[in-house]
């Protein structure tokens, strides 16, 4: 399968941005998931590959399939919304209390129900509450748990916490779909100057009817409901470049034009990350960006995204104490390799196959395969039978992430940002670089200090590097990654509440 090149990626970003700018103030246009190119990772680029590598007939068939799929899924979602809203009672509930600050976060898996502190904003909602200002935490529910069950568990939380319902009422669901259908027609009517731009607009038009675009719109409407009923002064969201983040800002301002919108850049900013860097119409933009570390802040400063005083280094709970750093590289025997995969099945399989090959060629080394929490392990085992009965030097980890870090010396990775923590624990990073692809390496700025593996043969390079050189590299890497995640600094975020 051909990968999108860097030149094609740049062309794609420009074309999608042009369509957004064509109707810059439109909620429906900005809800379109296809027009927001998140970043260069293959996971995000899969939907765009047909634009470049299908001939005219194949591309037309591709569009027809997409349209039929969106109709089928859209119909299912509509009936599901009726069931959840009217039969399970999973619906918007009015709350007349006044909340000055609203936080939008994520309920990612069932274990989150027991968390006292937010996974992303950590203790910030409580810190604001201590300042005699009330906070409301709204959670996007990615689990199968019912809203009622979640609410019952959270009734004694220090700050008011609510899981957003999955759907709107039938009337609002139909209205949203009709607006997005009208938007699809508008996109088709846009004048285009090239065959590529024409492909973009047709696939974007069909994407207007997708459940992902509907979800963007729906989330913003749900949050708008709470803004309308609770007179909020500030709204906080995570900030990665997803369409719903910008829609929440714009629809909140429809209710209260003076509301302060804050985005929290909690993850790493990658080299070609696009949607988080490019500006939209003013109504869709944040007033402040909370940065997870100096690296992210410098990325935004470099493009003059916001005035420097509106880029605040809030920090992250991903930092570790200095006394936790284990310079594994100084171990006398350096033979334990930890695989750090992403959740996507295709990415996980690619990396796992490479590690299995390494294990066959290096029987004296020990390889720990660690799966991402959202990976369907049974699918990996089915696609890679060797892991059902692995060789003696391959281990499928059942330990905690920290335990795996403490017993490893090297980390084999691709796009996973867990490599940052691995380096903090003293592991040497080994990036698996596949041919003919845009690099998705989080450590793209510091290539000289690490090792790229393009093939099994490159693994031999490790034996050619003197031990002291590896140690020196690792000290420099630890110093470098400290810029990604700074310790949490609540005072920085609390400055906003004085505005």
JOKA-V521083 format. One record per residue. N is the residue number from 1. SS is DSSP state (H for helix, E for strand, - for the rest). OMEGA is omega in whole degrees, 0 to 359 (999 if undefined). D_FIRST is the distance of its C-alpha to the first C-alpha in Angstrom with 2 decimals. Layout:
# JOKA-V521083
N;SS;OMEGA;D_FIRST / N;SS;OMEGA;D_FIRST
This chain:
# JOKA-V521083
1;-;181;0.00 / 2;-;177;3.80 / 3;-;176;6.52 / 4;-;180;9.84 / 5;-;180;12.47 / 6;H;178;15.96 / 7;H;177;17.58 / 8;H;178;15.41 / 9;H;179;16.16 / 10;H;178;19.82 / 11;H;179;19.82 / 12;H;181;18.49 / 13;H;180;21.20 / 14;H;183;23.86 / 15;H;179;23.17 / 16;H;178;23.22 / 17;H;180;26.32 / 18;H;178;28.01 / 19;H;176;27.78 / 20;H;181;29.20 / 21;H;179;31.97 / 22;H;176;32.72 / 23;-;195;34.34 / 24;-;185;34.63 / 25;-;184;37.30 / 26;-;175;35.80 / 27;H;183;35.13 / 28;H;179;32.93 / 29;H;182;30.79 / 30;H;176;30.36 / 31;-;185;29.54 / 32;-;185;26.32 / 33;H;184;23.50 / 34;H;186;20.91 / 35;H;179;23.07 / 36;-;180;23.26 / 37;-;188;20.32 / 38;-;179;21.04 / 39;-;192;19.17 / 40;-;184;16.20 / 41;-;179;14.83 / 42;H;179;11.27 / 43;H;182;13.44 / 44;H;185;15.21 / 45;H;182;12.50 / 46;H;184;10.49 / 47;H;185;13.24 / 48;H;185;13.00 / 49;H;179;9.49 / 50;H;179;10.96 / 51;H;187;13.72 / 52;H;193;11.98 / 53;H;175;9.55 / 54;-;176;11.77 / 55;-;188;14.98 / 56;H;182;18.29 / 57;H;180;18.75 / 58;H;179;15.35 / 59;H;177;15.85 / 60;H;178;19.38 / 61;H;177;18.45 / 62;H;179;16.08 / 63;H;179;19.17 / 64;H;178;21.48 / 65;H;179;19.55 / 66;H;181;19.58 / 67;H;180;23.26 / 68;H;179;24.20 / 69;H;179;22.53 / 70;H;177;24.41 / 71;H;181;27.58 / 72;H;181;27.37 / 73;H;178;26.65 / 74;H;177;29.19 / 75;H;178;31.77 / 76;H;181;31.28 / 77;H;180;31.59 / 78;H;178;34.72 / 79;H;179;36.40 / 80;H;179;35.39 / 81;H;178;36.98 / 82;H;181;40.17 / 83;H;183;40.30 / 84;H;185;39.80 / 85;H;189;42.00 / 86;H;182;44.87 / 87;H;178;44.96 / 88;-;179;43.80 / 89;-;179;45.29 / 90;-;188;42.21 / 91;-;176;43.26 / 92;-;178;44.35 / 93;-;181;47.66 / 94;-;176;49.98 / 95;-;188;51.24 / 96;-;179;54.11 / 97;-;180;54.18 / 98;-;177;53.57 / 99;-;181;50.56 / 100;-;184;50.37 / 101;E;178;46.97 / 102;E;179;43.94 / 103;E;176;40.93 / 104;E;182;37.56 / 105;E;190;35.72 / 106;E;173;33.37 / 107;E;194;34.34 / 108;-;179;31.18 / 109;-;189;32.42 / 110;H;182;35.67 / 111;H;182;37.07 / 112;H;183;37.37 / 113;H;181;40.31 / 114;H;181;42.49 / 115;-;176;41.67 / 116;-;181;44.75 / 117;-;183;42.94 / 118;E;182;39.88 / 119;-;184;36.62 / 120;-;184;35.86 / 121;-;176;39.24 / 122;E;188;41.07 / 123;-;185;44.82 / 124;H;178;44.84 / 125;H;179;45.85 / 126;H;179;48.73 / 127;H;178;49.76 / 128;H;179;50.05 / 129;H;179;52.06 / 130;H;178;54.44 / 131;-;178;55.16 / 132;-;175;56.72 / 133;-;187;53.75 / 134;-;180;51.99 / 135;E;174;48.26 / 136;E;178;46.08 / 137;E;178;42.75 / 138;E;185;40.33 / 139;E;171;37.34 / 140;E;187;34.13 / 141;E;179;33.94 / 142;-;184;30.55 / 143;-;176;32.29 / 144;-;182;33.91 / 145;-;180;37.34 / 146;-;179;39.83 / 147;H;181;41.28 / 148;H;181;44.76 / 149;H;179;43.93 / 150;H;181;42.45 / 151;H;180;45.43 / 152;H;180;47.91 / 153;H;186;46.49 / 154;H;187;46.55 / 155;-;181;50.02 / 156;-;178;51.61 / 157;-;181;49.09 / 158;-;176;50.73 / 159;-;181;48.84 / 160;E;183;48.23 / 161;E;181;44.71 / 162;E;172;43.11 / 163;E;180;39.85 / 164;-;177;38.71 / 165;-;184;38.69 / 166;-;185;35.47 / 167;-;173;36.71 / 168;-;174;39.39 / 169;-;182;42.18 / 170;H;180;41.45 / 171;H;180;43.03 / 172;H;176;40.95 / 173;H;179;37.69 / 174;H;179;38.50 / 175;H;179;39.55 / 176;H;180;36.34 / 177;H;179;34.26 / 178;H;178;36.50 / 179;H;180;36.14 / 180;H;174;32.35 / 181;H;177;32.56 / 182;H;178;34.87 / 183;H;178;32.46 / 184;H;179;29.68 / 185;H;178;32.16 / 186;H;180;33.02 / 187;H;180;29.44 / 188;H;183;29.16 / 189;H;180;32.40 / 190;-;177;31.27 / 191;-;179;31.60 / 192;-;186;28.51 / 193;-;181;28.60 / 194;-;179;25.12 / 195;H;179;22.54 / 196;H;179;20.07 / 197;H;178;22.86 / 198;H;177;23.53 / 199;H;180;20.03 / 200;H;186;20.56 / 201;H;180;23.96 / 202;H;179;23.09 / 203;H;176;20.33 / 204;H;178;22.75 / 205;H;179;25.51 / 206;H;178;23.78 / 207;H;176;22.95 / 208;-;182;26.72 / 209;-;184;27.18 / 210;-;179;24.81 / 211;H;179;26.36 / 212;H;177;24.89 / 213;H;177;26.78 / 214;H;180;29.81 / 215;H;177;29.73 / 216;H;181;29.91 / 217;H;184;32.90 / 218;H;180;34.51 / 219;H;180;34.47 / 220;H;179;36.12 / 221;H;180;38.72 / 222;H;179;39.54 / 223;H;179;40.15 / 224;H;178;42.15 / 225;H;181;44.40 / 226;H;176;45.42 / 227;H;182;45.97 / 228;H;186;48.20 / 229;H;188;50.25 / 230;H;173;50.60 / 231;-;181;51.25 / 232;-;178;48.68 / 233;-;182;49.02 / 234;E;177;45.78 / 235;E;182;42.32 / 236;E;172;39.81 / 237;E;165;36.10 / 238;E;190;33.22 / 239;-;181;31.34 / 240;-;182;27.59 / 241;-;179;26.86 / 242;-;184;26.45 / 243;H;185;28.08 / 244;H;179;30.70 / 245;H;181;32.18 / 246;H;179;33.15 / 247;H;178;34.28 / 248;H;179;36.59 / 249;H;184;38.21 / 250;H;183;38.76 / 251;H;173;40.11 / 252;H;180;42.32 / 253;H;174;43.80 / 254;H;179;44.57 / 255;H;183;46.98 / 256;-;184;48.18 / 257;-;182;47.48 / 258;-;181;48.83 / 259;-;179;46.61 / 260;E;182;44.99 / 261;E;184;41.19 / 262;E;175;39.69 / 263;E;180;36.08 / 264;E;176;35.40 / 265;E;189;32.53 / 266;-;183;32.35 / 267;-;179;28.99 / 268;-;171;27.66 / 269;-;184;26.83 / 270;-;187;23.59 / 271;-;184;23.31 / 272;-;179;21.35 / 273;-;192;22.54 / 274;-;191;23.50 / 275;-;181;25.22 / 276;-;184;27.76 / 277;-;186;28.85 / 278;-;184;29.20 / 279;-;174;32.42 / 280;-;176;33.06 / 281;-;189;36.44 / 282;H;183;39.20 / 283;H;183;39.70 / 284;H;187;36.20 / 285;-;176;36.66 / 286;-;172;38.09 / 287;-;180;41.57 / 288;E;170;40.75 / 289;E;172;37.78 / 290;E;183;38.41 / 291;E;182;36.39 / 292;-;180;35.52 / 293;-;182;36.52 / 294;H;181;37.43 / 295;H;180;33.86 / 296;H;180;32.91 / 297;H;179;36.24 / 298;H;177;35.77 / 299;H;180;32.37 / 300;H;177;34.15 / 301;H;184;37.18 / 302;H;181;35.19 / 303;-;178;34.11 / 304;-;185;37.53 / 305;-;176;36.09 / 306;-;172;39.43 / 307;-;186;42.79 / 308;H;182;42.86 / 309;H;179;45.47 / 310;H;172;43.02 / 311;E;188;40.40 / 312;E;180;41.78 / 313;E;181;40.71 / 314;-;180;41.05 / 315;-;186;39.22 / 316;-;175;37.43 / 317;-;179;38.35 / 318;-;179;35.56 / 319;-;176;37.93 / 320;-;178;39.70 / 321;-;183;43.25 / 322;H;181;43.77 / 323;H;176;45.56 / 324;H;183;42.41 / 325;-;179;40.57 / 326;-;180;40.23 / 327;-;182;39.59 / 328;H;182;37.76 / 329;H;180;37.07 / 330;H;180;40.80 / 331;-;181;40.79 / 332;-;178;42.17 / 333;-;181;39.35 / 334;-;186;35.86 / 335;-;182;33.72 / 336;E;184;32.29 / 337;E;182;28.65 / 338;E;177;27.57 / 339;E;178;23.96 / 340;E;184;23.57 / 341;-;173;20.60 / 342;-;184;19.76 / 343;-;182;20.29 / 344;-;186;16.79 / 345;H;182;15.81 / 346;H;179;12.13 / 347;H;181;13.50 / 348;H;181;16.49 / 349;H;180;14.86 / 350;H;182;12.90 / 351;H;181;16.27 / 352;H;178;18.35 / 353;H;179;16.70 / 354;H;180;17.36 / 355;H;177;20.89 / 356;H;177;21.58 / 357;H;178;20.86 / 358;H;181;23.14 / 359;H;179;25.78 / 360;H;183;25.87 / 361;H;184;26.40 / 362;-;185;28.88 / 363;-;181;31.28 / 364;-;177;33.86 / 365;-;180;31.70 / 366;E;184;31.33 / 367;E;178;28.08 / 368;E;178;28.39 / 369;E;181;25.40 / 370;E;180;26.05 / 371;-;174;24.16 / 372;-;182;24.23 / 373;-;182;26.95 / 374;-;180;24.71 / 375;-;175;22.19 / 376;-;187;22.63 / 377;H;181;23.55 / 378;H;178;24.07 / 379;H;177;20.42 / 380;H;182;19.51 / 381;H;178;22.23 / 382;H;182;21.13 / 383;H;183;17.56 / 384;-;186;19.08 / 385;H;181;22.45 / 386;H;183;23.60 / 387;H;176;24.47 / 388;-;176;26.89 / 389;-;187;29.13 / 390;-;176;28.06 / 391;-;186;29.77 / 392;-;183;32.83 / 393;-;174;31.14 / 394;E;181;28.59 / 395;E;173;29.94 / 396;E;189;28.53 / 397;-;172;30.48 / 398;-;182;32.91 / 399;-;177;34.77 / 400;-;180;34.82 / 401;H;182;32.63 / 402;H;179;35.77 / 403;H;178;36.79 / 404;H;179;33.46 / 405;H;184;33.78 / 406;H;183;37.35 / 407;-;183;36.56 / 408;-;180;33.50 / 409;-;180;33.36 / 410;E;176;29.71 / 411;E;177;26.88 / 412;E;189;23.20 / 413;E;170;21.13 / 414;-;183;18.25 / 415;-;185;18.98 / 416;-;179;21.93 / 417;-;174;25.20 / 418;-;178;27.16 / 419;H;179;26.93 / 420;H;180;29.82 / 421;H;178;32.10 / 422;H;178;31.07 / 423;H;178;32.25 / 424;H;177;35.42 / 425;-;175;36.09 / 426;-;180;35.79 / 427;-;178;32.44 / 428;E;183;30.63 / 429;E;176;27.10 / 430;E;184;24.23 / 431;E;177;20.97 / 432;E;185;17.78 / 433;-;178;15.77 / 434;-;184;12.17 / 435;-;174;11.45 / 436;-;175;10.37 / 437;-;173;10.85 / 438;-;180;14.03 / 439;-;176;16.37 / 440;-;183;17.29 / 441;-;176;20.32 / 442;-;183;23.45 / 443;-;187;25.56 / 444;-;184;24.20 / 445;-;189;27.82 / 446;-;186;29.09 / 447;H;185;26.84 / 448;H;185;29.87 / 449;H;184;31.06 / 450;-;184;28.03 / 451;E;174;25.71 / 452;E;178;21.98 / 453;E;178;20.38 / 454;-;182;17.49 / 455;-;178;18.29 / 456;H;182;20.90 / 457;H;182;23.29 / 458;H;180;23.45 / 459;H;181;25.15 / 460;H;180;28.21 / 461;H;182;28.71 / 462;H;182;30.38 / 463;H;183;33.26 / 464;H;182;33.89 / 465;-;179;34.65 / 466;-;183;38.31 / 467;H;182;39.05 / 468;H;177;41.01 / 469;H;176;38.21 / 470;H;180;35.89 / 471;H;180;38.68 / 472;H;177;39.19 / 473;H;184;35.52 / 474;H;176;35.58 / 475;H;180;38.66 / 476;H;178;37.02 / 477;H;179;33.90 / 478;H;178;36.18 / 479;H;182;38.04 / 480;H;186;34.91 / 481;H;176;33.36 / 482;-;180;36.80 / 483;-;184;36.04 / 484;-;184;33.23 / 485;-;177;35.47 / 486;-;175;39.21 / 487;-;180;41.81 / 488;-;180;42.51 / 489;-;185;45.11 / 490;H;180;46.50 / 491;H;178;49.02 / 492;H;181;46.36 / 493;H;182;45.10 / 494;H;175;48.67 / 495;-;182;49.47 / 496;H;183;47.72 / 497;H;177;50.21 / 498;H;181;53.01 / 499;-;999;51.74
